[in-house]
């Protein structure tokens, strides 16, 4: 059995702007991860047997927009703002319903 029911990884990769490649952190990934951590706690979903929100290094999908992945389902998402992250947290993380409009 997994230690957490769901694990949410935010790509927080930071590339040198001179590389010419996109990176999630330049699009606010660290701030969105922090928001998600706070919301998971406020919803009473944090802790062992529940949900963990983590930062990841490069998940190698930065060109598709800032991204996150929810395990154990291995569902990849992109997002634009807090409203998108909130929808993922409530619909998928809390209720187990995949948010198709944000799915990569």
trRosetta pair geometry for C-beta under 8 A, 3 or more apart (Angstrom, degrees):
i j d omega theta_ij theta_ji phi_ij phi_ji
2 5 7.0 137 86 -93 116 23
2 7 7.7 -118 174 -25 135 113
2 72 6.3 -148 -39 -58 159 124
3 48 6.1 -68 177 -139 83 84
3 49 7.6 -81 172 -56 45 45
4 7 5.0 105 83 -66 137 86
4 48 7.0 -107 -84 -137 65 39
4 49 7.1 -86 -121 -27 38 5
4 50 6.6 -40 -147 75 78 36
4 51 6.2 84 -172 -124 114 20
4 52 4.6 -90 -97 0 158 105
5 49 6.2 35 -33 167 96 44
5 50 5.7 -24 19 -142 111 21
5 51 6.4 -49 61 -66 92 62
6 50 7.8 -37 36 155 80 45
6 51 4.9 -10 68 -111 95 86
6 52 7.7 -173 97 30 55 61
6 70 5.9 -11 -170 -171 111 96
6 71 6.8 153 -157 82 57 48
6 72 7.1 -110 -110 1 56 66
6 73 7.9 -9 -122 4 99 97
6 93 5.5 -177 105 -139 157 76
7 51 7.4 173 -85 -156 33 58
7 52 5.1 -8 -119 63 76 98
7 54 6.8 -4 -176 10 94 114
7 70 7.4 153 77 -157 46 48
7 71 4.6 -13 58 62 96 102
7 72 7.5 69 22 -51 93 57
8 36 6.4 -118 112 158 146 143
8 40 7.8 -163 27 -70 137 143
8 51 6.8 20 -5 -175 106 104
8 52 7.1 -171 29 93 71 49
8 53 4.7 -18 70 -112 110 71
8 54 7.0 158 84 25 56 65
8 68 6.0 12 -177 172 90 124
8 69 7.5 170 -150 84 49 41
8 70 5.3 -14 -102 -104 77 75
8 71 7.9 -167 -73 25 32 68
8 89 8.0 -15 -80 -98 165 78
8 93 6.4 -24 -59 -96 129 129
9 54 5.3 -21 -106 74 69 94
9 55 7.5 61 -157 174 68 9
9 56 4.2 46 179 -35 112 125
9 59 7.0 133 121 -80 118 131
9 68 6.2 169 86 -158 48 72
9 69 5.1 -7 57 55 100 87
9 71 7.4 34 -5 -2 106 106
10 24 7.4 -178 166 145 79 144
10 29 5.4 160 163 -178 110 97
10 30 7.8 147 119 -92 135 33
10 32 6.4 173 -137 93 144 98
10 33 3.9 -140 43 -84 157 106
10 36 6.9 163 -51 29 131 147
10 53 7.2 28 -14 -178 107 91
10 54 7.3 -169 23 95 75 44
10 55 5.7 -40 68 -114 93 53
10 56 6.5 175 75 18 37 85
10 66 7.8 1 -164 170 92 103
10 67 7.9 162 -151 100 51 44
10 68 4.7 -29 -99 -101 60 103
11 24 4.2 119 104 3 100 161
11 29 6.0 -76 89 -146 62 154
11 56 5.4 -43 -96 73 49 104
11 57 7.7 -13 -144 115 70 24
11 58 6.4 41 -154 -139 108 33
11 59 4.1 -101 -85 10 118 110
11 61 7.0 -160 -39 54 160 85
11 62 6.5 -144 136 -80 147 80
11 66 6.8 -168 67 -164 100 64
11 67 5.0 35 14 67 127 83
11 68 6.8 -144 3 -82 74 48
12 24 6.3 -96 -102 93 22 115
12 25 5.1 64 -174 -79 59 102
12 29 4.7 -170 -105 115 61 121
12 30 5.1 78 -139 -75 118 77
12 33 6.2 -38 -71 -18 121 148
12 55 4.4 -23 7 -158 140 106
12 56 6.6 140 16 58 80 47
12 57 7.5 -58 61 -106 74 26
13 23 4.9 -122 106 -155 91 100
13 24 5.4 84 42 31 82 97
13 25 6.0 -143 81 -11 36 103
13 29 7.7 34 32 51 55 162
13 56 7.9 -27 -43 105 83 74
13 57 5.9 65 -86 175 86 53
13 58 3.8 61 -91 -84 142 74
13 59 7.4 -139 -23 9 121 63
13 62 6.1 -85 65 -74 131 131
14 23 5.7 104 -128 148 25 150
14 25 4.2 -41 -79 54 80 150
14 26 7.2 121 -129 -43 69 77
15 19 4.8 -79 165 36 117 145
15 21 5.5 -65 146 79 171 98
15 22 7.6 98 35 111 138 19
15 23 4.0 -179 13 -54 96 133
15 26 7.6 -54 45 -23 81 122
15 62 7.6 115 -12 142 127 174
16 19 4.9 111 70 -27 83 98
17 26 7.6 115 -88 -100 89 144
21 62 7.0 77 154 86 97 133
21 63 7.4 -72 -164 -69 84 95
22 26 7.3 -132 -166 53 62 127
22 27 7.9 16 -176 -28 102 121
22 62 4.7 -178 102 135 92 102
22 63 5.1 132 40 -94 129 53
23 26 5.0 90 71 1 89 105
23 27 7.7 -177 97 1 52 89
23 58 7.8 -73 -132 -104 91 98
23 62 5.2 -33 -116 -154 33 149
24 27 5.9 -73 -161 45 41 104
24 29 4.0 52 142 -51 99 146
24 59 7.8 36 -23 28 146 101
24 62 5.2 -118 -37 -119 78 91
24 66 4.2 102 -147 -127 88 74
24 67 6.2 -97 -97 27 132 67
25 28 7.8 149 -169 10 35 7
25 29 4.8 -77 -90 42 46 111
25 30 5.7 35 -134 -22 91 99
27 65 7.1 -136 131 -168 171 61
27 66 4.4 -145 90 -49 125 112
28 31 4.7 -52 -170 45 84 116
28 32 5.6 86 129 -25 91 100
28 66 6.7 -67 64 -62 73 161
29 32 5.7 -59 -145 39 32 109
29 33 6.2 35 156 -22 67 103
29 66 4.8 -172 -78 -148 94 121
30 33 5.7 -50 -148 33 32 113
30 34 6.5 32 153 -18 63 104
30 55 7.1 15 -114 -112 74 127
31 34 5.7 -53 -150 36 32 112
31 35 6.4 36 149 -20 64 105
32 35 5.4 -49 -147 36 35 116
32 36 6.3 38 152 -21 65 103
32 66 6.8 112 26 139 152 149
32 68 7.9 -125 120 -47 124 129
32 79 6.6 146 -155 89 154 137
32 82 7.1 -160 -119 -90 82 60
32 85 5.2 -175 -165 -69 103 150
33 36 5.6 -53 -148 36 32 112
33 37 6.5 36 152 -22 65 102
33 53 6.4 163 -165 156 77 112
33 54 7.9 -39 -157 126 123 18
33 55 5.5 49 -168 -83 167 84
34 37 5.7 -49 -150 32 33 114
34 38 6.6 31 153 -16 63 105
35 38 5.9 -59 -153 37 31 110
35 39 6.2 26 154 -17 67 110
35 82 5.7 -110 177 -119 161 99
35 85 6.1 87 98 100 122 153
36 39 5.7 -57 -142 40 31 109
36 40 6.1 34 158 -22 67 105
36 53 4.8 174 117 -141 109 153
36 68 7.9 128 -62 -117 166 163
36 85 5.5 -107 -74 177 97 124
36 89 6.2 -175 -138 -75 85 125
37 40 6.0 -53 -146 33 27 110
37 41 6.6 25 154 -15 61 108
37 46 7.8 56 -164 -95 64 133
37 53 4.6 -145 -82 73 70 134
38 41 5.8 -60 -155 38 30 111
38 42 6.2 28 151 -19 67 109
39 42 5.5 -53 -141 39 33 111
39 43 6.1 28 158 -15 67 108
39 85 7.6 147 22 128 154 105
39 86 6.6 -145 -137 -109 161 73
39 89 5.4 27 116 166 132 173
40 43 5.9 -59 -145 42 27 107
40 45 4.7 -90 -165 72 75 107
40 46 4.9 100 128 -63 100 91
40 51 5.2 -124 -157 97 127 128
40 53 5.5 178 -2 -23 151 122
40 89 6.6 -127 -73 -146 76 122
40 93 7.1 -72 -105 144 101 150
41 44 7.7 37 176 -71 32 26
41 45 7.7 -94 -66 50 19 69
41 46 4.7 -6 -90 -8 63 140
43 89 7.1 172 -10 155 156 117
43 90 7.7 -163 -108 -94 150 71
43 94 6.2 -89 167 -91 147 127
45 50 5.2 176 177 170 54 120
45 51 4.4 13 144 22 104 126
45 93 6.7 81 164 141 161 110
45 94 6.2 -101 -82 -96 144 83
46 50 5.9 101 145 95 6 133
46 51 6.0 -68 -96 70 43 82
46 52 7.3 85 -144 -92 73 47
46 53 7.9 -59 -106 5 100 94
47 50 4.9 50 63 30 71 123
47 51 7.9 39 34 46 47 54
51 93 5.8 55 -118 -175 147 114
56 59 5.6 58 106 -58 138 99
56 69 7.9 10 -4 31 156 104
58 62 6.9 -52 -144 -36 92 118
59 62 7.6 135 59 -48 76 72
59 67 5.9 -117 73 89 136 120
59 69 6.5 172 -147 -13 151 120
61 64 4.9 -31 168 28 91 119
61 67 4.8 7 90 5 114 166
61 76 6.7 0 83 -167 175 139
61 104 6.5 70 172 164 144 166
62 66 7.7 2 -138 -102 65 40
62 67 7.1 -123 -90 10 38 109
64 67 6.1 47 80 -64 104 125
64 78 5.7 -125 133 -73 90 132
64 104 5.3 68 148 -132 148 127
65 78 3.7 66 80 -157 126 130
65 79 7.3 169 138 39 121 34
65 80 7.6 -51 -168 -76 133 65
65 104 7.9 -162 48 -89 102 114
66 78 6.4 120 70 -153 52 74
66 79 6.1 -53 83 57 103 78
67 76 6.1 -7 -168 -172 119 96
67 77 6.5 154 -152 83 67 47
67 78 5.4 -43 -93 -92 73 67
67 104 6.3 -6 -123 -33 119 149
68 76 7.6 165 87 -151 39 54
68 77 5.3 -14 62 61 84 98
68 79 7.1 8 10 -3 110 118
68 85 7.9 76 6 -118 151 90
68 88 7.3 105 73 147 132 165
69 74 6.6 -10 -177 -150 113 48
69 75 6.9 161 -155 79 64 40
69 76 5.0 -25 -100 -98 87 67
69 77 7.3 170 -88 18 36 73
70 73 5.8 9 104 53 94 104
70 74 7.7 -132 80 -65 54 7
70 75 4.9 -11 53 57 99 93
70 77 7.2 38 -11 -6 102 114
70 88 7.3 -168 -48 176 134 109
70 92 5.7 159 25 139 176 133
70 93 6.4 -133 -131 -79 135 82
71 74 5.8 33 -103 -67 75 57
73 92 7.8 -120 45 -170 151 111
73 98 7.4 -152 151 -81 153 106
75 92 6.7 -131 77 -150 147 145
75 98 5.6 -150 -132 -122 155 108
75 103 6.4 -66 -174 -122 99 102
76 103 6.8 89 79 -162 62 65
76 104 4.1 -57 115 50 109 111
77 84 7.9 169 162 159 121 107
77 88 5.5 82 -180 -108 176 139
77 92 8.0 -147 -53 6 141 161
77 99 6.8 40 -114 67 127 110
77 102 4.7 24 -153 132 101 104
77 103 6.0 -55 -99 -100 67 40
77 104 6.3 -179 -111 -10 11 89
78 102 6.0 -148 61 -172 59 77
78 104 5.4 96 -25 -66 95 101
79 84 3.6 165 -147 111 93 131
79 85 5.3 64 -166 -59 162 72
79 88 6.8 -78 -79 -17 127 135
79 102 6.1 22 -83 -155 69 129
80 83 8.0 -12 72 57 91 91
80 84 5.3 112 35 -14 69 144
81 84 5.6 109 55 9 56 98
81 85 7.4 -113 115 2 36 93
82 85 5.5 -57 -147 41 38 110
82 86 5.9 44 153 -25 71 106
83 86 5.5 -50 -145 35 30 116
83 87 6.5 34 153 -22 62 103
84 87 5.7 -52 -151 33 31 112
84 88 6.6 31 152 -17 64 103
84 102 5.8 140 -163 -106 106 140
85 88 5.7 -53 -151 36 35 112
85 89 6.3 34 151 -20 67 107
86 89 5.7 -56 -147 37 30 112
86 90 6.2 17 161 -9 67 109
87 90 6.2 -59 -139 43 27 101
87 91 5.6 5 172 1 66 120
87 99 5.5 103 133 -118 105 150
87 102 7.0 140 92 -14 123 145
88 91 6.5 -61 -124 50 18 96
88 92 5.3 -25 -168 28 61 119
88 93 6.6 58 138 -13 70 102
88 99 5.4 -99 -95 14 64 145
88 102 6.3 -93 -71 87 104 153
89 92 7.4 -38 -86 55 7 80
89 93 4.8 -34 -147 38 46 130
89 94 6.4 49 149 -18 62 102
90 93 7.3 17 -23 52 11 87
90 94 5.1 -28 -147 31 37 131
90 95 6.7 18 155 0 58 109
91 94 7.3 61 11 49 10 90
91 95 5.7 -58 -156 51 32 113
91 97 4.7 -78 177 76 86 100
91 98 7.7 -6 132 119 110 5
91 99 5.0 102 84 -67 142 99
92 95 7.2 -33 -63 59 6 71
92 96 6.8 34 -159 -128 42 13
92 97 6.1 -107 -85 72 50 47
92 98 5.8 50 -103 -105 107 37
92 99 5.7 -85 -37 -12 111 92
98 103 6.3 30 169 -72 109 130
99 102 4.7 10 115 35 114 108
99 103 6.6 168 89 -42 61 84
100 103 5.3 -43 -144 7 37 124
